[in-house]
Amino acid sequence: MCLNCGCMEPDNRHGDERRIVMEDVVAAARATGMSIDDTIDTIRETLDRIQEGELRSQAWTPE
């Protein structure tokens, strides 16, 4: 879906390389030697912690 737009097409960038697709998640997992499931779990946990204000991001700060 570009994983970020909600279209439910996990491999479709819709012509925009900035969109996140499963290929990116798989590549990230391989780059760290992690399983795809573990990588997804880590991404979820990290995003949750950023949203809750527990972690800080230079790119985005929760309001």
N, CA, C, O and CB atoms as a CASP TS submission, in Angstrom:
PFRMAT TS
TARGET T0000
AUTHOR 0000-0000-0000
METHOD Language model
MODEL 1
PARENT N/A
ATOM      1  N   MET     1       0.831  -1.179   0.000  1.00  0.00           N
ATOM      2  CA  MET     1       0.000   0.000   0.000  1.00  0.00           C
ATOM      3  C   MET     1       0.847   1.203   0.000  1.00  0.00           C
ATOM      4  O   MET     1       0.381   2.247   0.455  1.00  0.00           O
ATOM      5  CB  MET     1      -0.930   0.019   1.165  1.00  0.00           C
ATOM      6  N   CYS     2       1.916   1.167  -0.415  1.00  0.00           N
ATOM      7  CA  CYS     2       2.686   2.136   0.268  1.00  0.00           C
ATOM      8  C   CYS     2       2.101   1.937   1.637  1.00  0.00           C
ATOM      9  O   CYS     2       0.912   2.201   1.816  1.00  0.00           O
ATOM     10  CB  CYS     2       2.588   3.640  -0.326  1.00  0.00           C
ATOM     11  N   LEU     3       2.816   1.513   2.565  1.00  0.00           N
ATOM     12  CA  LEU     3       2.325   1.145   3.889  1.00  0.00           C
ATOM     13  C   LEU     3       1.775   2.336   4.653  1.00  0.00           C
ATOM     14  O   LEU     3       1.190   2.162   5.722  1.00  0.00           O
ATOM     15  CB  LEU     3       3.426   0.498   4.686  1.00  0.00           C
ATOM     16  N   ASN     4       1.947   3.513   4.143  1.00  0.00           N
ATOM     17  CA  ASN     4       1.546   4.695   4.904  1.00  0.00           C
ATOM     18  C   ASN     4       0.267   5.368   4.438  1.00  0.00           C
ATOM     19  O   ASN     4      -0.211   6.261   5.138  1.00  0.00           O
ATOM     20  CB  ASN     4       2.630   5.678   4.864  1.00  0.00           C
ATOM     21  N   CYS     5      -0.318   5.004   3.306  1.00  0.00           N
ATOM     22  CA  CYS     5      -1.477   5.776   2.832  1.00  0.00           C
ATOM     23  C   CYS     5      -2.821   5.122   3.135  1.00  0.00           C
ATOM     24  O   CYS     5      -3.851   5.795   3.128  1.00  0.00           O
ATOM     25  CB  CYS     5      -1.364   5.992   1.353  1.00  0.00           C
ATOM     26  N   GLY     6      -2.820   3.822   3.399  1.00  0.00           N
ATOM     27  CA  GLY     6      -4.073   3.157   3.730  1.00  0.00           C
ATOM     28  C   GLY     6      -4.772   2.488   2.555  1.00  0.00           C
ATOM     29  O   GLY     6      -5.906   2.031   2.701  1.00  0.00           O
ATOM     30  N   CYS     7      -4.132   2.419   1.406  1.00  0.00           N
ATOM     31  CA  CYS     7      -4.763   1.819   0.229  1.00  0.00           C
ATOM     32  C   CYS     7      -4.777   0.289   0.275  1.00  0.00           C
ATOM     33  O   CYS     7      -5.453  -0.348  -0.533  1.00  0.00           O
ATOM     34  CB  CYS     7      -4.048   2.279  -1.023  1.00  0.00           C
ATOM     35  N   MET     8      -4.042  -0.296   1.206  1.00  0.00           N
ATOM     36  CA  MET     8      -3.943  -1.744   1.378  1.00  0.00           C
ATOM     37  C   MET     8      -3.292  -2.443   0.184  1.00  0.00           C
ATOM     38  O   MET     8      -3.621  -3.587  -0.131  1.00  0.00           O
ATOM     39  CB  MET     8      -5.316  -2.324   1.613  1.00  0.00           C
ATOM     40  N   GLU     9      -2.375  -1.753  -0.467  1.00  0.00           N
ATOM     41  CA  GLU     9      -1.553  -2.332  -1.530  1.00  0.00           C
ATOM     42  C   GLU     9      -0.105  -2.239  -1.071  1.00  0.00           C
ATOM     43  O   GLU     9       0.568  -1.254  -1.375  1.00  0.00           O
ATOM     44  CB  GLU     9      -1.772  -1.594  -2.914  1.00  0.00           C
ATOM     45  N   PRO    10       0.400  -3.254  -0.336  1.00  0.00           N
ATOM     46  CA  PRO    10       1.683  -3.150   0.351  1.00  0.00           C
ATOM     47  C   PRO    10       2.913  -3.007  -0.539  1.00  0.00           C
ATOM     48  O   PRO    10       4.001  -2.730  -0.035  1.00  0.00           O
ATOM     49  CB  PRO    10       1.858  -4.327   1.190  1.00  0.00           C
ATOM     50  N   ASP    11       2.769  -3.185  -1.833  1.00  0.00           N
ATOM     51  CA  ASP    11       3.927  -3.098  -2.722  1.00  0.00           C
ATOM     52  C   ASP    11       3.823  -1.965  -3.739  1.00  0.00           C
ATOM     53  O   ASP    11       4.636  -1.889  -4.660  1.00  0.00           O
ATOM     54  CB  ASP    11       4.106  -4.403  -3.449  1.00  0.00           C
ATOM     55  N   ASN    12       2.855  -1.100  -3.590  1.00  0.00           N
ATOM     56  CA  ASN    12       2.593  -0.062  -4.581  1.00  0.00           C
ATOM     57  C   ASN    12       3.048   1.304  -4.074  1.00  0.00           C
ATOM     58  O   ASN    12       2.472   1.845  -3.130  1.00  0.00           O
ATOM     59  CB  ASN    12       1.102  -0.025  -4.935  1.00  0.00           C
ATOM     60  N   ARG    13       4.076   1.855  -4.700  1.00  0.00           N
ATOM     61  CA  ARG    13       4.581   3.179  -4.317  1.00  0.00           C
ATOM     62  C   ARG    13       3.769   4.313  -4.951  1.00  0.00           C
ATOM     63  O   ARG    13       4.003   5.483  -4.650  1.00  0.00           O
ATOM     64  CB  ARG    13       6.049   3.314  -4.716  1.00  0.00           C
ATOM     65  N   HIS    14       2.845   3.983  -5.800  1.00  0.00           N
ATOM     66  CA  HIS    14       2.012   4.990  -6.465  1.00  0.00           C
ATOM     67  C   HIS    14       2.866   6.040  -7.168  1.00  0.00           C
ATOM     68  O   HIS    14       2.511   7.218  -7.204  1.00  0.00           O
ATOM     69  CB  HIS    14       1.082   5.665  -5.452  1.00  0.00           C
ATOM     70  N   GLY    15       3.995   5.603  -7.725  1.00  0.00           N
ATOM     71  CA  GLY    15       4.848   6.516  -8.475  1.00  0.00           C
ATOM     72  C   GLY    15       5.670   7.477  -7.632  1.00  0.00           C
ATOM     73  O   GLY    15       6.261   8.412  -8.173  1.00  0.00           O
ATOM     74  N   ASP    16       5.724   7.267  -6.313  1.00  0.00           N
ATOM     75  CA  ASP    16       6.446   8.186  -5.432  1.00  0.00           C
ATOM     76  C   ASP    16       7.379   7.379  -4.532  1.00  0.00           C
ATOM     77  O   ASP    16       6.921   6.657  -3.646  1.00  0.00           O
ATOM     78  CB  ASP    16       5.455   9.043  -4.578  1.00  0.00           C
ATOM     79  N   GLU    17       8.673   7.501  -4.758  1.00  0.00           N
ATOM     80  CA  GLU    17       9.671   6.724  -4.029  1.00  0.00           C
ATOM     81  C   GLU    17       9.703   7.021  -2.536  1.00  0.00           C
ATOM     82  O   GLU    17      10.306   6.262  -1.777  1.00  0.00           O
ATOM     83  CB  GLU    17      11.023   6.977  -4.609  1.00  0.00           C
ATOM     84  N   ARG    18       9.074   8.094  -2.098  1.00  0.00           N
ATOM     85  CA  ARG    18       9.061   8.415  -0.669  1.00  0.00           C
ATOM     86  C   ARG    18       8.098   7.535   0.116  1.00  0.00           C
ATOM     87  O   ARG    18       8.177   7.468   1.342  1.00  0.00           O
ATOM     88  CB  ARG    18       8.694   9.869  -0.468  1.00  0.00           C
ATOM     89  N   ARG    19       7.201   6.870  -0.574  1.00  0.00           N
ATOM     90  CA  ARG    19       6.228   6.020   0.114  1.00  0.00           C
ATOM     91  C   ARG    19       6.899   4.740   0.603  1.00  0.00           C
ATOM     92  O   ARG    19       7.797   4.210  -0.051  1.00  0.00           O
ATOM     93  CB  ARG    19       5.042   5.684  -0.819  1.00  0.00           C
ATOM     94  N   ILE    20       6.456   4.254   1.753  1.00  0.00           N
ATOM     95  CA  ILE    20       7.032   3.073   2.380  1.00  0.00           C
ATOM     96  C   ILE    20       6.278   1.840   1.885  1.00  0.00           C
ATOM     97  O   ILE    20       5.051   1.781   1.961  1.00  0.00           O
ATOM     98  CB  ILE    20       6.976   3.178   3.936  1.00  0.00           C
ATOM     99  N   VAL    21       7.022   0.857   1.378  1.00  0.00           N
ATOM    100  CA  VAL    21       6.420  -0.391   0.904  1.00  0.00           C
ATOM    101  C   VAL    21       7.098  -1.578   1.590  1.00  0.00           C
ATOM    102  O   VAL    21       8.134  -1.418   2.236  1.00  0.00           O
ATOM    103  CB  VAL    21       6.538  -0.511  -0.646  1.00  0.00           C
ATOM    104  N   MET    22       6.519  -2.751   1.448  1.00  0.00           N
ATOM    105  CA  MET    22       7.077  -3.943   2.093  1.00  0.00           C
ATOM    106  C   MET    22       8.502  -4.220   1.644  1.00  0.00           C
ATOM    107  O   MET    22       9.293  -4.763   2.415  1.00  0.00           O
ATOM    108  CB  MET    22       6.207  -5.152   1.803  1.00  0.00           C
ATOM    109  N   GLU    23       8.841  -3.865   0.433  1.00  0.00           N
ATOM    110  CA  GLU    23      10.214  -4.041  -0.039  1.00  0.00           C
ATOM    111  C   GLU    23      11.192  -3.320   0.894  1.00  0.00           C
ATOM    112  O   GLU    23      12.284  -3.823   1.159  1.00  0.00           O
ATOM    113  CB  GLU    23      10.361  -3.515  -1.489  1.00  0.00           C
ATOM    114  N   ASP    24      10.803  -2.150   1.388  1.00  0.00           N
ATOM    115  CA  ASP    24      11.652  -1.389   2.306  1.00  0.00           C
ATOM    116  C   ASP    24      11.804  -2.116   3.638  1.00  0.00           C
ATOM    117  O   ASP    24      12.897  -2.163   4.202  1.00  0.00           O
ATOM    118  CB  ASP    24      11.073   0.016   2.534  1.00  0.00           C
ATOM    119  N   VAL    25      10.720  -2.678   4.136  1.00  0.00           N
ATOM    120  CA  VAL    25      10.760  -3.400   5.409  1.00  0.00           C
ATOM    121  C   VAL    25      11.636  -4.650   5.278  1.00  0.00           C
ATOM    122  O   VAL    25      12.448  -4.942   6.156  1.00  0.00           O
ATOM    123  CB  VAL    25       9.326  -3.786   5.863  1.00  0.00           C
ATOM    124  N   VAL    26      11.465  -5.377   4.184  1.00  0.00           N
ATOM    125  CA  VAL    26      12.259  -6.577   3.948  1.00  0.00           C
ATOM    126  C   VAL    26      13.741  -6.217   3.824  1.00  0.00           C
ATOM    127  O   VAL    26      14.592  -6.909   4.383  1.00  0.00           O
ATOM    128  CB  VAL    26      11.772  -7.307   2.677  1.00  0.00           C
ATOM    129  N   ALA    27      14.054  -5.151   3.106  1.00  0.00           N
ATOM    130  CA  ALA    27      15.450  -4.723   2.953  1.00  0.00           C
ATOM    131  C   ALA    27      16.039  -4.313   4.295  1.00  0.00           C
ATOM    132  O   ALA    27      17.196  -4.619   4.584  1.00  0.00           O
ATOM    133  CB  ALA    27      15.554  -3.557   1.953  1.00  0.00           C
ATOM    134  N   ALA    28      15.255  -3.625   5.115  1.00  0.00           N
ATOM    135  CA  ALA    28      15.739  -3.217   6.435  1.00  0.00           C
ATOM    136  C   ALA    28      16.011  -4.440   7.305  1.00  0.00           C
ATOM    137  O   ALA    28      17.007  -4.485   8.027  1.00  0.00           O
ATOM    138  CB  ALA    28      14.719  -2.288   7.123  1.00  0.00           C
ATOM    139  N   ALA    29      15.127  -5.428   7.237  1.00  0.00           N
ATOM    140  CA  ALA    29      15.323  -6.658   8.013  1.00  0.00           C
ATOM    141  C   ALA    29      16.606  -7.355   7.581  1.00  0.00           C
ATOM    142  O   ALA    29      17.397  -7.788   8.419  1.00  0.00           O
ATOM    143  CB  ALA    29      14.117  -7.608   7.848  1.00  0.00           C
ATOM    144  N   ARG    30      16.804  -7.460   6.305  1.00  0.00           N
ATOM    145  CA  ARG    30      18.019  -8.119   5.795  1.00  0.00           C
ATOM    146  C   ARG    30      19.278  -7.349   6.160  1.00  0.00           C
ATOM    147  O   ARG    30      20.312  -7.953   6.444  1.00  0.00           O
ATOM    148  CB  ARG    30      17.941  -8.278   4.280  1.00  0.00           C
ATOM    149  N   ALA    31      19.202  -6.027   6.156  1.00  0.00           N
ATOM    150  CA  ALA    31      20.364  -5.196   6.475  1.00  0.00           C
ATOM    151  C   ALA    31      20.833  -5.401   7.913  1.00  0.00           C
ATOM    152  O   ALA    31      22.016  -5.249   8.216  1.00  0.00           O
ATOM    153  CB  ALA    31      20.036  -3.725   6.243  1.00  0.00           C
ATOM    154  N   THR    32      19.896  -5.748   8.795  1.00  0.00           N
ATOM    155  CA  THR    32      20.247  -5.942  10.195  1.00  0.00           C
ATOM    156  C   THR    32      20.319  -7.409  10.594  1.00  0.00           C
ATOM    157  O   THR    32      20.651  -7.731  11.735  1.00  0.00           O
ATOM    158  CB  THR    32      19.256  -5.237  11.065  1.00  0.00           C
ATOM    159  N   GLY    33      20.009  -8.294   9.659  1.00  0.00           N
ATOM    160  CA  GLY    33      20.026  -9.718   9.950  1.00  0.00           C
ATOM    161  C   GLY    33      18.867 -10.155  10.826  1.00  0.00           C
ATOM    162  O   GLY    33      18.927 -11.208  11.461  1.00  0.00           O
ATOM    163  N   MET    34      17.817  -9.356  10.863  1.00  0.00           N
ATOM    164  CA  MET    34      16.630  -9.672  11.662  1.00  0.00           C
ATOM    165  C   MET    34      15.579 -10.350  10.799  1.00  0.00           C
ATOM    166  O   MET    34      15.595 -10.242   9.573  1.00  0.00           O
ATOM    167  CB  MET    34      16.049  -8.397  12.308  1.00  0.00           C
ATOM    168  N   SER    35      14.667 -11.048  11.459  1.00  0.00           N
ATOM    169  CA  SER    35      13.532 -11.599  10.715  1.00  0.00           C
ATOM    170  C   SER    35      12.592 -10.447  10.352  1.00  0.00           C
ATOM    171  O   SER    35      12.628  -9.382  10.968  1.00  0.00           O
ATOM    172  CB  SER    35      12.781 -12.701  11.552  1.00  0.00           C
ATOM    173  N   ILE    36      11.771 -10.675   9.367  1.00  0.00           N
ATOM    174  CA  ILE    36      10.804  -9.644   8.969  1.00  0.00           C
ATOM    175  C   ILE    36       9.807  -9.411  10.102  1.00  0.00           C
ATOM    176  O   ILE    36       9.449  -8.268  10.388  1.00  0.00           O
ATOM    177  CB  ILE    36      10.058 -10.056   7.664  1.00  0.00           C
ATOM    178  N   ASP    37       9.357 -10.493  10.750  1.00  0.00           N
ATOM    179  CA  ASP    37       8.426 -10.335  11.873  1.00  0.00           C
ATOM    180  C   ASP    37       9.034  -9.497  12.997  1.00  0.00           C
ATOM    181  O   ASP    37       8.371  -8.610  13.536  1.00  0.00           O
ATOM    182  CB  ASP    37       8.015 -11.707  12.414  1.00  0.00           C
ATOM    183  N   ASP    38      10.285  -9.771  13.350  1.00  0.00           N
ATOM    184  CA  ASP    38      10.950  -8.992  14.401  1.00  0.00           C
ATOM    185  C   ASP    38      11.127  -7.540  13.988  1.00  0.00           C
ATOM    186  O   ASP    38      10.986  -6.632  14.807  1.00  0.00           O
ATOM    187  CB  ASP    38      12.309  -9.604  14.739  1.00  0.00           C
ATOM    188  N   THR    39      11.435  -7.327  12.722  1.00  0.00           N
ATOM    189  CA  THR    39      11.603  -5.967  12.219  1.00  0.00           C
ATOM    190  C   THR    39      10.287  -5.196  12.311  1.00  0.00           C
ATOM    191  O   THR    39      10.272  -4.042  12.739  1.00  0.00           O
ATOM    192  CB  THR    39      12.109  -5.989  10.765  1.00  0.00           C
ATOM    193  N   ILE    40       9.196  -5.825  11.916  1.00  0.00           N
ATOM    194  CA  ILE    40       7.883  -5.182  12.004  1.00  0.00           C
ATOM    195  C   ILE    40       7.548  -4.865  13.460  1.00  0.00           C
ATOM    196  O   ILE    40       7.069  -3.773  13.767  1.00  0.00           O
ATOM    197  CB  ILE    40       6.789  -6.085  11.385  1.00  0.00           C
ATOM    198  N   ASP    41       7.799  -5.816  14.348  1.00  0.00           N
ATOM    199  CA  ASP    41       7.539  -5.579  15.778  1.00  0.00           C
ATOM    200  C   ASP    41       8.364  -4.412  16.310  1.00  0.00           C
ATOM    201  O   ASP    41       7.859  -3.589  17.074  1.00  0.00           O
ATOM    202  CB  ASP    41       7.844  -6.843  16.593  1.00  0.00           C
ATOM    203  N   THR    42       9.621  -4.341  15.912  1.00  0.00           N
ATOM    204  CA  THR    42      10.498  -3.261  16.364  1.00  0.00           C
ATOM    205  C   THR    42      10.032  -1.914  15.824  1.00  0.00           C
ATOM    206  O   THR    42      10.056  -0.913  16.539  1.00  0.00           O
ATOM    207  CB  THR    42      11.945  -3.529  15.931  1.00  0.00           C
ATOM    208  N   ILE    43       9.613  -1.890  14.577  1.00  0.00           N
ATOM    209  CA  ILE    43       9.095  -0.649  13.989  1.00  0.00           C
ATOM    210  C   ILE    43       7.856  -0.200  14.754  1.00  0.00           C
ATOM    211  O   ILE    43       7.733   0.974  15.106  1.00  0.00           O
ATOM    212  CB  ILE    43       8.763  -0.842  12.481  1.00  0.00           C
ATOM    213  N   ARG    44       6.947  -1.120  15.010  1.00  0.00           N
ATOM    214  CA  ARG    44       5.725  -0.786  15.765  1.00  0.00           C
ATOM    215  C   ARG    44       6.065  -0.228  17.144  1.00  0.00           C
ATOM    216  O   ARG    44       5.543   0.809  17.553  1.00  0.00           O
ATOM    217  CB  ARG    44       4.824  -2.028  15.911  1.00  0.00           C
ATOM    218  N   GLU    45       6.945  -0.930  17.852  1.00  0.00           N
ATOM    219  CA  GLU    45       7.308  -0.504  19.204  1.00  0.00           C
ATOM    220  C   GLU    45       7.969   0.873  19.188  1.00  0.00           C
ATOM    221  O   GLU    45       7.660   1.727  20.019  1.00  0.00           O
ATOM    222  CB  GLU    45       8.246  -1.530  19.853  1.00  0.00           C
ATOM    223  N   THR    46       8.866   1.078  18.252  1.00  0.00           N
ATOM    224  CA  THR    46       9.556   2.364  18.164  1.00  0.00           C
ATOM    225  C   THR    46       8.580   3.490  17.863  1.00  0.00           C
ATOM    226  O   THR    46       8.635   4.542  18.500  1.00  0.00           O
ATOM    227  CB  THR    46      10.643   2.315  17.092  1.00  0.00           C
ATOM    228  N   LEU    47       7.682   3.281  16.894  1.00  0.00           N
ATOM    229  CA  LEU    47       6.701   4.314  16.564  1.00  0.00           C
ATOM    230  C   LEU    47       5.765   4.593  17.731  1.00  0.00           C
ATOM    231  O   LEU    47       5.431   5.747  18.002  1.00  0.00           O
ATOM    232  CB  LEU    47       5.894   3.903  15.343  1.00  0.00           C
ATOM    233  N   ASP    48       5.340   3.534  18.425  1.00  0.00           N
ATOM    234  CA  ASP    48       4.491   3.727  19.604  1.00  0.00           C
ATOM    235  C   ASP    48       5.204   4.573  20.653  1.00  0.00           C
ATOM    236  O   ASP    48       4.613   5.484  21.233  1.00  0.00           O
ATOM    237  CB  ASP    48       4.086   2.370  20.206  1.00  0.00           C
ATOM    238  N   ARG    49       6.461   4.271  20.889  1.00  0.00           N
ATOM    239  CA  ARG    49       7.219   4.994  21.912  1.00  0.00           C
ATOM    240  C   ARG    49       7.455   6.450  21.508  1.00  0.00           C
ATOM    241  O   ARG    49       7.487   7.336  22.362  1.00  0.00           O
ATOM    242  CB  ARG    49       8.559   4.299  22.168  1.00  0.00           C
ATOM    243  N   ILE    50       7.617   6.689  20.228  1.00  0.00           N
ATOM    244  CA  ILE    50       7.751   8.079  19.760  1.00  0.00           C
ATOM    245  C   ILE    50       6.432   8.808  19.965  1.00  0.00           C
ATOM    246  O   ILE    50       6.416   9.930  20.471  1.00  0.00           O
ATOM    247  CB  ILE    50       8.176   8.131  18.259  1.00  0.00           C
ATOM    248  N   GLN    51       5.328   8.181  19.576  1.00  0.00           N
ATOM    249  CA  GLN    51       4.012   8.811  19.735  1.00  0.00           C
ATOM    250  C   GLN    51       3.710   9.112  21.200  1.00  0.00           C
ATOM    251  O   GLN    51       3.103  10.136  21.515  1.00  0.00           O
ATOM    252  CB  GLN    51       2.918   7.909  19.154  1.00  0.00           C
ATOM    253  N   GLU    52       4.126   8.234  22.081  1.00  0.00           N
ATOM    254  CA  GLU    52       3.867   8.418  23.510  1.00  0.00           C
ATOM    255  C   GLU    52       4.828   9.422  24.149  1.00  0.00           C
ATOM    256  O   GLU    52       4.663   9.788  25.312  1.00  0.00           O
ATOM    257  CB  GLU    52       3.968   7.082  24.230  1.00  0.00           C
ATOM    258  N   GLY    53       5.827   9.863  23.392  1.00  0.00           N
ATOM    259  CA  GLY    53       6.789  10.816  23.917  1.00  0.00           C
ATOM    260  C   GLY    53       7.917  10.180  24.711  1.00  0.00           C
ATOM    261  O   GLY    53       8.726  10.882  25.317  1.00  0.00           O
ATOM    262  N   GLU    54       7.973   8.863  24.710  1.00  0.00           N
ATOM    263  CA  GLU    54       9.011   8.141  25.436  1.00  0.00           C
ATOM    264  C   GLU    54      10.356   8.207  24.706  1.00  0.00           C
ATOM    265  O   GLU    54      11.414   8.210  25.334  1.00  0.00           O
ATOM    266  CB  GLU    54       8.594   6.685  25.637  1.00  0.00           C
ATOM    267  N   LEU    55      10.298   8.260  23.385  1.00  0.00           N
ATOM    268  CA  LEU    55      11.488   8.430  22.549  1.00  0.00           C
ATOM    269  C   LEU    55      11.337   9.708  21.763  1.00  0.00           C
ATOM    270  O   LEU    55      10.220  10.157  21.504  1.00  0.00           O
ATOM    271  CB  LEU    55      11.702   7.216  21.598  1.00  0.00           C
ATOM    272  N   ARG    56      12.453  10.297  21.381  1.00  0.00           N
ATOM    273  CA  ARG    56      12.426  11.527  20.594  1.00  0.00           C
ATOM    274  C   ARG    56      12.916  11.260  19.193  1.00  0.00           C
ATOM    275  O   ARG    56      13.784  10.415  18.974  1.00  0.00           O
ATOM    276  CB  ARG    56      13.273  12.618  21.251  1.00  0.00           C
ATOM    277  N   SER    57      12.357  11.983  18.250  1.00  0.00           N
ATOM    278  CA  SER    57      12.775  11.909  16.860  1.00  0.00           C
ATOM    279  C   SER    57      13.111  13.322  16.400  1.00  0.00           C
ATOM    280  O   SER    57      12.379  14.265  16.698  1.00  0.00           O
ATOM    281  CB  SER    57      11.666  11.262  15.961  1.00  0.00           C
ATOM    282  N   GLN    58      14.207  13.468  15.680  1.00  0.00           N
ATOM    283  CA  GLN    58      14.560  14.778  15.128  1.00  0.00           C
ATOM    284  C   GLN    58      13.637  15.145  13.966  1.00  0.00           C
ATOM    285  O   GLN    58      13.462  16.323  13.656  1.00  0.00           O
ATOM    286  CB  GLN    58      16.029  14.788  14.662  1.00  0.00           C
ATOM    287  N   ALA    59      13.051  14.136  13.328  1.00  0.00           N
ATOM    288  CA  ALA    59      12.199  14.387  12.168  1.00  0.00           C
ATOM    289  C   ALA    59      10.770  14.738  12.551  1.00  0.00           C
ATOM    290  O   ALA    59      10.080  15.443  11.815  1.00  0.00           O
ATOM    291  CB  ALA    59      12.195  13.183  11.268  1.00  0.00           C
ATOM    292  N   TRP    60      10.318  14.238  13.721  1.00  0.00           N
ATOM    293  CA  TRP    60       8.932  14.471  14.116  1.00  0.00           C
ATOM    294  C   TRP    60       8.795  14.430  15.629  1.00  0.00           C
ATOM    295  O   TRP    60       9.388  13.584  16.298  1.00  0.00           O
ATOM    296  CB  TRP    60       8.004  13.435  13.471  1.00  0.00           C
ATOM    297  N   THR    61       8.022  15.338  16.147  1.00  0.00           N
ATOM    298  CA  THR    61       7.732  15.365  17.581  1.00  0.00           C
ATOM    299  C   THR    61       6.217  15.359  17.750  1.00  0.00           C
ATOM    300  O   THR    61       5.523  16.156  17.119  1.00  0.00           O
ATOM    301  CB  THR    61       8.378  16.621  18.278  1.00  0.00           C
ATOM    302  N   PRO    62       5.695  14.468  18.595  1.00  0.00           N
ATOM    303  CA  PRO    62       4.245  14.469  18.821  1.00  0.00           C
ATOM    304  C   PRO    62       3.781  15.793  19.390  1.00  0.00           C
ATOM    305  O   PRO    62       4.503  16.458  20.134  1.00  0.00           O
ATOM    306  CB  PRO    62       3.846  13.334  19.760  1.00  0.00           C
ATOM    307  N   GLU    63       2.573  16.161  19.032  1.00  0.00           N
ATOM    308  CA  GLU    63       2.027  17.417  19.517  1.00  0.00           C
ATOM    309  C   GLU    63       1.527  17.270  20.943  1.00  0.00           C
ATOM    310  O   GLU    63       1.027  18.234  21.524  1.00  0.00           O
ATOM    311  CB  GLU    63       0.902  17.897  18.609  1.00  0.00           C
TER
END
